[in-house]
Every structure is written in structure tokens, then in C-alpha cells.
Amino acid sequence: QARLVESGGGLVQPGGSLRLSCVASGYPFSDYDITWYRQAPGKEREWVATVTSRGGMTRYADPVEGRFTISRENAKNTAYLQMDSLNSEDTAVYYCYAPSRGLWGRGTQVTVSP
């Protein structure tokens, strides 16, 4: 059964950093793009970043451009989201998504607070 499992969330102070991980299983990870989304309380889920299947191209939403870095290690079936210079507006549940598979993870909570 194909699945995505996120980890690495937590509580961090403004200006701090976190690295999220997304471990895939049950499908050929290296053949598919990976996307991160987030959903803040009371808001719709929004796209954050995408990395292509071989990692050659990345794209970012404007609010995170220059602060977040998406990457992947296909040998480990793992994608990452490095988040730097965090602020309160980054507080959300972060989800890993394989769009061509229609596969979502269950999410990991990120809270940015003094």
C-alpha cells in the first residue's frame, strides 16, 4: 500500500529553523514529483513547494521563496523541506503530496511562537 509519512514538525521560535521529512513507501518514489502543502487554522490548504521526480527542478510559493528549500534523496525514498527564518505566519500543518499518485500524507504540525 502506497503511503507518505511526514515528520520533523514541532514548536520553534520566530527566526528559527526546522527540517521536515517525508518518507514514501509502496510505489516507485523516484518516478514522481513531490509537493509540500500547508494548512493554517481557519484557512484553506495552500501549495508551498514542488520538486520534480529526479530533483532537477524546484518551485516555491511567493511567501516561502528564499526561506524554504525543498529537496529529495531518491535512494532513501525521502523528500525534505528545510524551513529557515520562520515566522508566525508559517504556523500550519504541513503535508507531503505526490500529485500524480493522488497520495497525501497525514501531516506534521509546525508552530512558530516565542
N, CA, C and O atoms as CSV, one atom per row, in Angstrom:
chain,resi,resn,atom,element,x,y,z
A,1,GLN,N,N,0.842,-1.186,0.000
A,1,GLN,CA,C,0.000,0.000,0.000
A,1,GLN,C,C,0.879,1.237,0.000
A,1,GLN,O,O,1.772,1.378,0.835
A,2,ALA,N,N,0.620,2.130,-0.939
A,2,ALA,CA,C,1.416,3.346,-1.033
A,2,ALA,C,C,1.086,4.294,0.109
A,2,ALA,O,O,-0.072,4.448,0.495
A,3,ARG,N,N,2.123,4.923,0.640
A,3,ARG,CA,C,1.892,5.891,1.695
A,3,ARG,C,C,3.024,6.890,1.761
A,3,ARG,O,O,4.130,6.649,1.278
A,4,LEU,N,N,2.710,8.040,2.384
A,4,LEU,CA,C,3.668,9.092,2.678
A,4,LEU,C,C,3.564,9.403,4.165
A,4,LEU,O,O,2.461,9.537,4.696
A,5,VAL,N,N,4.694,9.518,4.833
A,5,VAL,CA,C,4.698,9.801,6.255
A,5,VAL,C,C,5.621,10.985,6.525
A,5,VAL,O,O,6.822,10.931,6.260
A,6,GLU,N,N,5.034,12.054,7.058
A,6,GLU,CA,C,5.809,13.247,7.390
A,6,GLU,C,C,6.315,13.192,8.832
A,6,GLU,O,O,5.727,12.540,9.694
A,7,SER,N,N,7.407,13.885,9.060
A,7,SER,CA,C,7.939,14.047,10.414
A,7,SER,C,C,8.787,15.309,10.468
A,7,SER,O,O,9.094,15.913,9.440
A,8,GLY,N,N,9.166,15.701,11.699
A,8,GLY,CA,C,10.067,16.829,11.852
A,8,GLY,C,C,9.415,18.111,12.308
A,8,GLY,O,O,10.103,19.103,12.552
A,9,GLY,N,N,8.105,18.111,12.429
A,9,GLY,CA,C,7.431,19.310,12.911
A,9,GLY,C,C,7.675,19.530,14.384
A,9,GLY,O,O,8.269,18.694,15.065
A,10,GLY,N,N,7.206,20.676,14.871
A,10,GLY,CA,C,7.367,20.990,16.281
A,10,GLY,C,C,7.182,22.455,16.554
A,10,GLY,O,O,6.694,23.204,15.707
A,11,LEU,N,N,7.578,22.866,17.754
A,11,LEU,CA,C,7.488,24.258,18.184
A,11,LEU,C,C,8.851,24.918,18.008
A,11,LEU,O,O,9.870,24.382,18.443
A,12,VAL,N,N,8.863,26.083,17.368
A,12,VAL,CA,C,10.116,26.794,17.129
A,12,VAL,C,C,9.865,28.288,17.313
A,12,VAL,O,O,8.766,28.781,17.059
A,13,GLN,N,N,10.889,28.993,17.754
A,13,GLN,CA,C,10.777,30.434,17.939
A,13,GLN,C,C,10.882,31.161,16.599
A,13,GLN,O,O,11.476,30.642,15.654
A,14,PRO,N,N,10.310,32.353,16.519
A,14,PRO,CA,C,10.468,33.148,15.292
A,14,PRO,C,C,11.935,33.330,14.949
A,14,PRO,O,O,12.768,33.588,15.819
A,15,GLY,N,N,12.235,33.192,13.671
A,15,GLY,CA,C,13.608,33.258,13.206
A,15,GLY,C,C,14.326,31.926,13.189
A,15,GLY,O,O,15.432,31.817,12.659
A,16,GLY,N,N,13.705,30.919,13.762
A,16,GLY,CA,C,14.318,29.608,13.833
A,16,GLY,C,C,14.141,28.784,12.572
A,16,GLY,O,O,13.616,29.259,11.565
A,17,SER,N,N,14.593,27.531,12.648
A,17,SER,CA,C,14.571,26.624,11.508
A,17,SER,C,C,14.028,25.256,11.908
A,17,SER,O,O,14.125,24.834,13.060
A,18,LEU,N,N,13.463,24.591,10.932
A,18,LEU,CA,C,13.046,23.190,11.067
A,18,LEU,C,C,13.275,22.504,9.730
A,18,LEU,O,O,13.254,23.140,8.677
A,19,ARG,N,N,13.494,21.203,9.789
A,19,ARG,CA,C,13.548,20.412,8.563
A,19,ARG,C,C,12.503,19.315,8.647
A,19,ARG,O,O,12.539,18.473,9.544
A,20,LEU,N,N,11.586,19.334,7.716
A,20,LEU,CA,C,10.570,18.304,7.622
A,20,LEU,C,C,11.045,17.204,6.687
A,20,LEU,O,O,11.766,17.449,5.720
A,21,SER,N,N,10.623,15.994,7.000
A,21,SER,CA,C,10.916,14.846,6.148
A,21,SER,C,C,9.620,14.188,5.708
A,21,SER,O,O,8.609,14.243,6.409
A,22,CYS,N,N,9.663,13.571,4.550
A,22,CYS,CA,C,8.520,12.841,4.004
A,22,CYS,C,C,9.063,11.532,3.451
A,22,CYS,O,O,9.782,11.519,2.453
A,23,VAL,N,N,8.713,10.437,4.107
A,23,VAL,CA,C,9.186,9.122,3.683
A,23,VAL,C,C,8.083,8.412,2.913
A,23,VAL,O,O,6.956,8.280,3.389
A,24,ALA,N,N,8.425,7.962,1.728
A,24,ALA,CA,C,7.472,7.279,0.864
A,24,ALA,C,C,7.700,5.770,0.875
A,24,ALA,O,O,8.819,5.295,1.074
A,25,SER,N,N,6.634,5.041,0.662
A,25,SER,CA,C,6.727,3.587,0.522
A,25,SER,C,C,5.587,3.094,-0.354
A,25,SER,O,O,4.554,3.750,-0.486
A,26,GLY,N,N,5.795,1.926,-0.949
A,26,GLY,CA,C,4.726,1.281,-1.699
A,26,GLY,C,C,4.554,1.711,-3.135
A,26,GLY,O,O,3.628,1.261,-3.810
A,27,TYR,N,N,5.434,2.580,-3.618
A,27,TYR,CA,C,5.373,2.980,-5.029
A,27,TYR,C,C,6.768,3.464,-5.440
A,27,TYR,O,O,7.597,3.750,-4.576
A,28,PRO,N,N,7.034,3.558,-6.733
A,28,PRO,CA,C,8.370,3.961,-7.196
A,28,PRO,C,C,8.612,5.456,-6.998
A,28,PRO,O,O,8.357,6.265,-7.889
A,29,PHE,N,N,9.094,5.792,-5.848
A,29,PHE,CA,C,9.242,7.182,-5.412
A,29,PHE,C,C,9.962,8.044,-6.443
A,29,PHE,O,O,9.547,9.175,-6.697
A,30,SER,N,N,11.010,7.537,-7.027
A,30,SER,CA,C,11.846,8.349,-7.907
A,30,SER,C,C,11.176,8.692,-9.233
A,30,SER,O,O,11.717,9.481,-10.008
A,31,ASP,N,N,10.016,8.116,-9.505
A,31,ASP,CA,C,9.313,8.388,-10.761
A,31,ASP,C,C,8.324,9.549,-10.660
A,31,ASP,O,O,7.730,9.948,-11.661
A,32,TYR,N,N,8.150,10.086,-9.466
A,32,TYR,CA,C,7.068,11.050,-9.258
A,32,TYR,C,C,7.541,12.314,-8.555
A,32,TYR,O,O,8.399,12.280,-7.674
A,33,ASP,N,N,6.951,13.438,-8.977
A,33,ASP,CA,C,7.188,14.694,-8.278
A,33,ASP,C,C,6.635,14.616,-6.848
A,33,ASP,O,O,5.749,13.819,-6.539
A,34,ILE,N,N,7.192,15.469,-5.998
A,34,ILE,CA,C,6.703,15.604,-4.628
A,34,ILE,C,C,6.404,17.080,-4.361
A,34,ILE,O,O,7.144,17.972,-4.778
A,35,THR,N,N,5.318,17.302,-3.667
A,35,THR,CA,C,4.880,18.654,-3.327
A,35,THR,C,C,4.623,18.740,-1.828
A,35,THR,O,O,4.161,17.784,-1.205
A,36,TRP,N,N,4.928,19.896,-1.265
A,36,TRP,CA,C,4.532,20.203,0.114
A,36,TRP,C,C,3.396,21.230,0.079
A,36,TRP,O,O,3.434,22.206,-0.670
A,37,TYR,N,N,2.405,20.979,0.900
A,37,TYR,CA,C,1.314,21.909,1.136
A,37,TYR,C,C,1.280,22.222,2.635
A,37,TYR,O,O,1.909,21.543,3.446
A,38,ARG,N,N,0.536,23.257,2.971
A,38,ARG,CA,C,0.306,23.559,4.382
A,38,ARG,C,C,-1.102,24.099,4.567
A,38,ARG,O,O,-1.709,24.643,3.645
A,39,GLN,N,N,-1.603,23.934,5.785
A,39,GLN,CA,C,-2.927,24.445,6.110
A,39,GLN,C,C,-2.888,25.058,7.494
A,39,GLN,O,O,-2.677,24.372,8.494
A,40,ALA,N,N,-3.095,26.362,7.531
A,40,ALA,CA,C,-3.145,27.087,8.796
A,40,ALA,C,C,-4.565,27.040,9.345
A,40,ALA,O,O,-5.511,26.817,8.589
A,41,PRO,N,N,-4.729,27.249,10.657
A,41,PRO,CA,C,-6.072,27.212,11.254
A,41,PRO,C,C,-7.007,28.212,10.582
A,41,PRO,O,O,-6.684,29.392,10.447
A,42,GLY,N,N,-8.161,27.722,10.166
A,42,GLY,CA,C,-9.164,28.590,9.570
A,42,GLY,C,C,-8.894,28.990,8.139
A,42,GLY,O,O,-9.616,29.811,7.574
A,43,LYS,N,N,-7.865,28.421,7.549
A,43,LYS,CA,C,-7.524,28.769,6.168
A,43,LYS,C,C,-7.533,27.541,5.284
A,43,LYS,O,O,-7.506,26.408,5.765
A,44,GLU,N,N,-7.571,27.785,3.968
A,44,GLU,CA,C,-7.515,26.682,3.026
A,44,GLU,C,C,-6.090,26.142,2.901
A,44,GLU,O,O,-5.111,26.837,3.175
A,45,ARG,N,N,-6.009,24.906,2.488
A,45,ARG,CA,C,-4.708,24.311,2.248
A,45,ARG,C,C,-4.030,25.038,1.075
A,45,ARG,O,O,-4.659,25.290,0.048
A,46,GLU,N,N,-2.758,25.367,1.238
A,46,GLU,CA,C,-2.058,26.099,0.191
A,46,GLU,C,C,-0.778,25.391,-0.210
A,46,GLU,O,O,-0.111,24.750,0.602
A,47,TRP,N,N,-0.458,25.527,-1.482
A,47,TRP,CA,C,0.764,24.952,-2.021
A,47,TRP,C,C,1.985,25.697,-1.487
A,47,TRP,O,O,1.970,26.923,-1.377
A,48,VAL,N,N,3.048,24.950,-1.154
A,48,VAL,CA,C,4.272,25.538,-0.621
A,48,VAL,C,C,5.434,25.398,-1.592
A,48,VAL,O,O,6.099,26.379,-1.927
A,49,ALA,N,N,5.675,24.160,-2.043
A,49,ALA,CA,C,6.841,23.931,-2.905
A,49,ALA,C,C,6.703,22.592,-3.612
A,49,ALA,O,O,5.986,21.700,-3.158
A,50,THR,N,N,7.408,22.470,-4.739
A,50,THR,CA,C,7.421,21.238,-5.524
A,50,THR,C,C,8.835,20.923,-5.979
A,50,THR,O,O,9.603,21.818,-6.332
A,51,VAL,N,N,9.169,19.642,-5.965
A,51,VAL,CA,C,10.431,19.168,-6.544
A,51,VAL,C,C,10.085,18.078,-7.555
A,51,VAL,O,O,9.256,17.208,-7.289
A,52,THR,N,N,10.735,18.141,-8.719
A,52,THR,CA,C,10.468,17.139,-9.738
A,52,THR,C,C,11.056,15.781,-9.355
A,52,THR,O,O,11.817,15.664,-8.395
A,53,SER,N,N,10.690,14.769,-10.121
A,53,SER,CA,C,10.978,13.386,-9.737
A,53,SER,C,C,12.478,13.117,-9.516
A,53,SER,O,O,12.850,12.401,-8.587
A,54,ARG,N,N,13.323,13.686,-10.364
A,54,ARG,CA,C,14.764,13.462,-10.234
A,54,ARG,C,C,15.449,14.593,-9.473
A,54,ARG,O,O,16.671,14.607,-9.325
A,55,GLY,N,N,14.651,15.535,-8.995
A,55,GLY,CA,C,15.206,16.629,-8.204
A,55,GLY,C,C,15.813,17.754,-9.014
A,55,GLY,O,O,16.461,18.639,-8.455
A,56,GLY,N,N,15.616,17.736,-10.313
A,56,GLY,CA,C,16.267,18.724,-11.149
A,56,GLY,C,C,15.634,20.103,-11.141
A,56,GLY,O,O,16.284,21.090,-11.484
A,57,MET,N,N,14.374,20.174,-10.753
A,57,MET,CA,C,13.687,21.459,-10.752
A,57,MET,C,C,12.895,21.620,-9.460
A,57,MET,O,O,12.320,20.659,-8.949
A,58,THR,N,N,12.873,22.832,-8.944
A,58,THR,CA,C,12.097,23.153,-7.760
A,58,THR,C,C,11.320,24.439,-8.007
A,58,THR,O,O,11.751,25.299,-8.775
A,59,ARG,N,N,10.184,24.561,-7.355
A,59,ARG,CA,C,9.375,25.774,-7.424
A,59,ARG,C,C,8.832,26.071,-6.033
A,59,ARG,O,O,8.603,25.168,-5.229
A,60,TYR,N,N,8.631,27.363,-5.771
A,60,TYR,CA,C,8.205,27.793,-4.445
A,60,TYR,C,C,7.083,28.813,-4.533
A,60,TYR,O,O,7.010,29.614,-5.466
A,61,ALA,N,N,6.213,28.760,-3.536
A,61,ALA,CA,C,5.212,29.811,-3.394
A,61,ALA,C,C,5.904,31.090,-2.946
A,61,ALA,O,O,6.929,31.047,-2.266
A,62,ASP,N,N,5.341,32.218,-3.330
A,62,ASP,CA,C,5.972,33.505,-3.015
A,62,ASP,C,C,6.249,33.700,-1.520
A,62,ASP,O,O,7.315,34.209,-1.173
A,63,PRO,N,N,5.328,33.313,-0.616
A,63,PRO,CA,C,5.571,33.572,0.821
A,63,PRO,C,C,6.790,32.847,1.391
A,63,PRO,O,O,7.315,33.251,2.429
A,64,VAL,N,N,7.248,31.781,0.726
A,64,VAL,CA,C,8.354,30.994,1.279
A,64,VAL,C,C,9.616,31.085,0.427
A,64,VAL,O,O,10.673,30.602,0.833
A,65,GLU,N,N,9.514,31.697,-0.744
A,65,GLU,CA,C,10.659,31.818,-1.639
A,65,GLU,C,C,11.834,32.484,-0.917
A,65,GLU,O,O,11.680,33.542,-0.308
A,66,GLY,N,N,13.001,31.856,-0.993
A,66,GLY,CA,C,14.187,32.395,-0.337
A,66,GLY,C,C,14.357,31.970,1.105
A,66,GLY,O,O,15.420,32.187,1.687
A,67,ARG,N,N,13.338,31.371,1.697
A,67,ARG,CA,C,13.430,30.914,3.102
A,67,ARG,C,C,13.348,29.401,3.226
A,67,ARG,O,O,13.955,28.811,4.120
A,68,PHE,N,N,12.593,28.772,2.325
A,68,PHE,CA,C,12.395,27.319,2.358
A,68,PHE,C,C,13.161,26.680,1.198
A,68,PHE,O,O,13.339,27.278,0.137
A,69,THR,N,N,13.608,25.446,1.438
A,69,THR,CA,C,14.287,24.677,0.395
A,69,THR,C,C,13.712,23.272,0.359
A,69,THR,O,O,13.717,22.559,1.362
A,70,ILE,N,N,13.219,22.887,-0.804
A,70,ILE,CA,C,12.706,21.540,-0.983
A,70,ILE,C,C,13.781,20.701,-1.671
A,70,ILE,O,O,14.481,21.183,-2.562
A,71,SER,N,N,13.906,19.450,-1.251
A,71,SER,CA,C,14.896,18.553,-1.846
A,71,SER,C,C,14.421,17.116,-1.686
A,71,SER,O,O,13.386,16.856,-1.073
A,72,ARG,N,N,15.185,16.193,-2.242
A,72,ARG,CA,C,14.831,14.785,-2.112
A,72,ARG,C,C,16.072,13.921,-2.244
A,72,ARG,O,O,17.054,14.294,-2.887
A,73,GLU,N,N,15.997,12.752,-1.615
A,73,GLU,CA,C,17.016,11.714,-1.761
A,73,GLU,C,C,16.299,10.454,-2.230
A,73,GLU,O,O,15.732,9.716,-1.424
A,74,ASN,N,N,16.327,10.217,-3.518
A,74,ASN,CA,C,15.567,9.094,-4.063
A,74,ASN,C,C,16.072,7.756,-3.548
A,74,ASN,O,O,15.296,6.806,-3.440
A,75,ALA,N,N,17.343,7.663,-3.232
A,75,ALA,CA,C,17.880,6.406,-2.700
A,75,ALA,C,C,17.286,6.074,-1.339
A,75,ALA,O,O,17.286,4.917,-0.917
A,76,LYS,N,N,16.779,7.095,-0.656
A,76,LYS,CA,C,16.170,6.901,0.663
A,76,LYS,C,C,14.648,7.051,0.627
A,76,LYS,O,O,13.994,7.012,1.670
A,77,ASN,N,N,14.086,7.222,-0.568
A,77,ASN,CA,C,12.640,7.411,-0.706
A,77,ASN,C,C,12.132,8.542,0.193
A,77,ASN,O,O,11.059,8.448,0.790
A,78,THR,N,N,12.913,9.595,0.274
A,78,THR,CA,C,12.615,10.671,1.212
A,78,THR,C,C,12.718,12.033,0.546
A,78,THR,O,O,13.639,12.306,-0.224
A,79,ALA,N,N,11.749,12.876,0.863
A,79,ALA,CA,C,11.784,14.275,0.474
A,79,ALA,C,C,11.895,15.128,1.728
A,79,ALA,O,O,11.513,14.709,2.821
A,80,TYR,N,N,12.430,16.342,1.547
A,80,TYR,CA,C,12.665,17.222,2.686
A,80,TYR,C,C,12.118,18.621,2.396
A,80,TYR,O,O,11.972,19.039,1.247
A,81,LEU,N,N,11.827,19.312,3.476
A,81,LEU,CA,C,11.522,20.736,3.383
A,81,LEU,C,C,12.305,21.434,4.482
A,81,LEU,O,O,11.940,21.365,5.656
A,82,GLN,N,N,13.374,22.101,4.102
A,82,GLN,CA,C,14.163,22.888,5.036
A,82,GLN,C,C,13.522,24.265,5.155
A,82,GLN,O,O,13.343,24.961,4.156
A,83,MET,N,N,13.178,24.654,6.376
A,83,MET,CA,C,12.476,25.907,6.602
A,83,MET,C,C,13.316,26.794,7.509
A,83,MET,O,O,13.585,26.440,8.657
A,84,ASP,N,N,13.723,27.924,7.002
A,84,ASP,CA,C,14.536,28.882,7.742
A,84,ASP,C,C,13.786,30.206,7.907
A,84,ASP,O,O,12.799,30.471,7.221
A,85,SER,N,N,14.276,31.018,8.825
A,85,SER,CA,C,13.672,32.333,9.084
A,85,SER,C,C,12.159,32.223,9.270
A,85,SER,O,O,11.382,32.970,8.677
A,86,LEU,N,N,11.778,31.286,10.095
A,86,LEU,CA,C,10.353,31.041,10.301
A,86,LEU,C,C,9.688,32.210,11.028
A,86,LEU,O,O,10.297,32.874,11.867
A,87,ASN,N,N,8.438,32.436,10.686
A,87,ASN,CA,C,7.639,33.450,11.384
A,87,ASN,C,C,6.267,32.875,11.705
A,87,ASN,O,O,5.940,31.759,11.303
A,88,SER,N,N,5.477,33.641,12.425
A,88,SER,CA,C,4.195,33.126,12.921
A,88,SER,C,C,3.258,32.725,11.777
A,88,SER,O,O,2.414,31.845,11.944
A,89,GLU,N,N,3.404,33.359,10.635
A,89,GLU,CA,C,2.533,33.025,9.505
A,89,GLU,C,C,2.871,31.666,8.894
A,89,GLU,O,O,2.128,31.166,8.048
A,90,ASP,N,N,3.963,31.079,9.307
A,90,ASP,CA,C,4.314,29.738,8.836
A,90,ASP,C,C,3.683,28.652,9.692
A,90,ASP,O,O,3.803,27.469,9.374
A,91,THR,N,N,3.015,29.034,10.772
A,91,THR,CA,C,2.338,28.059,11.617
A,91,THR,C,C,1.233,27.368,10.836
A,91,THR,O,O,0.332,28.022,10.311
A,92,ALA,N,N,1.304,26.044,10.761
A,92,ALA,CA,C,0.355,25.275,9.960
A,92,ALA,C,C,0.650,23.791,10.127
A,92,ALA,O,O,1.669,23.397,10.694
A,93,VAL,N,N,-0.266,22.989,9.621
A,93,VAL,CA,C,0.025,21.578,9.422
A,93,VAL,C,C,0.605,21.445,8.010
A,93,VAL,O,O,0.019,21.928,7.041
A,94,TYR,N,N,1.755,20.789,7.907
A,94,TYR,CA,C,2.446,20.626,6.636
A,94,TYR,C,C,2.235,19.205,6.117
A,94,TYR,O,O,2.420,18.219,6.829
A,95,TYR,N,N,1.840,19.144,4.845
A,95,TYR,CA,C,1.511,17.866,4.215
A,95,TYR,C,C,2.435,17.597,3.029
A,95,TYR,O,O,2.794,18.503,2.277
A,96,CYS,N,N,2.798,16.356,2.889
A,96,CYS,CA,C,3.530,15.874,1.739
A,96,CYS,C,C,2.513,15.282,0.761
A,96,CYS,O,O,1.552,14.631,1.171
A,97,TYR,N,N,2.736,15.517,-0.544
A,97,TYR,CA,C,1.744,15.099,-1.548
A,97,TYR,C,C,2.457,14.647,-2.806
A,97,TYR,O,O,3.376,15.309,-3.289
A,98,ALA,N,N,2.019,13.504,-3.332
A,98,ALA,CA,C,2.502,13.021,-4.625
A,98,ALA,C,C,1.366,13.213,-5.620
A,98,ALA,O,O,0.485,12.358,-5.712
A,99,PRO,N,N,1.363,14.317,-6.369
A,99,PRO,CA,C,0.195,14.677,-7.157
A,99,PRO,C,C,-0.212,13.656,-8.215
A,99,PRO,O,O,-1.404,13.429,-8.423
A,100,SER,N,N,0.747,13.046,-8.877
A,100,SER,CA,C,0.386,12.091,-9.922
A,100,SER,C,C,-0.142,10.783,-9.362
A,100,SER,O,O,-0.741,9.985,-10.082
A,101,ARG,N,N,0.083,10.571,-8.083
A,101,ARG,CA,C,-0.432,9.380,-7.408
A,101,ARG,C,C,-1.709,9.703,-6.635
A,101,ARG,O,O,-2.416,8.796,-6.196
A,102,GLY,N,N,-2.004,10.985,-6.468
A,102,GLY,CA,C,-3.138,11.369,-5.639
A,102,GLY,C,C,-2.956,10.949,-4.194
A,102,GLY,O,O,-3.919,10.593,-3.515
A,103,LEU,N,N,-1.710,10.993,-3.724
A,103,LEU,CA,C,-1.366,10.425,-2.420
A,103,LEU,C,C,-0.951,11.531,-1.464
A,103,LEU,O,O,-0.050,12.315,-1.761
A,104,TRP,N,N,-1.614,11.589,-0.310
A,104,TRP,CA,C,-1.314,12.566,0.726
A,104,TRP,C,C,-0.770,11.874,1.964
A,104,TRP,O,O,-1.155,10.748,2.280
A,105,GLY,N,N,0.137,12.565,2.669
A,105,GLY,CA,C,0.489,12.143,3.998
A,105,GLY,C,C,-0.516,12.679,5.000
A,105,GLY,O,O,-1.465,13.372,4.631
A,106,ARG,N,N,-0.303,12.353,6.287
A,106,ARG,CA,C,-1.246,12.784,7.315
A,106,ARG,C,C,-0.875,14.118,7.921
A,106,ARG,O,O,-1.660,14.704,8.666
A,107,GLY,N,N,0.304,14.600,7.611
A,107,GLY,CA,C,0.694,15.926,8.042
A,107,GLY,C,C,1.525,15.944,9.311
A,107,GLY,O,O,1.513,15.000,10.102
A,108,THR,N,N,2.253,17.052,9.488
A,108,THR,CA,C,3.031,17.292,10.697
A,108,THR,C,C,2.850,18.744,11.089
A,108,THR,O,O,2.901,19.638,10.244
A,109,GLN,N,N,2.637,18.975,12.383
A,109,GLN,CA,C,2.333,20.321,12.865
A,109,GLN,C,C,3.606,21.139,13.051
A,109,GLN,O,O,4.575,20.672,13.649
A,110,VAL,N,N,3.593,22.358,12.533
A,110,VAL,CA,C,4.660,23.324,12.759
A,110,VAL,C,C,4.049,24.536,13.445
A,110,VAL,O,O,3.100,25.136,12.942
A,111,THR,N,N,4.600,24.885,14.589
A,111,THR,CA,C,4.123,26.046,15.341
A,111,THR,C,C,5.292,26.992,15.581
A,111,THR,O,O,6.315,26.604,16.145
A,112,VAL,N,N,5.128,28.227,15.150
A,112,VAL,CA,C,6.156,29.245,15.335
A,112,VAL,C,C,5.628,30.238,16.358
A,112,VAL,O,O,4.659,30.954,16.108
A,113,SER,N,N,6.289,30.268,17.527
A,113,SER,CA,C,5.803,31.093,18.623
A,113,SER,C,C,6.949,31.410,19.567
A,113,SER,O,O,7.841,30.584,19.761
A,114,PRO,N,N,6.930,32.634,20.174
A,114,PRO,CA,C,8.000,32.988,21.123
A,114,PRO,C,C,8.015,32.053,22.327
A,114,PRO,O,O,8.849,32.209,23.219
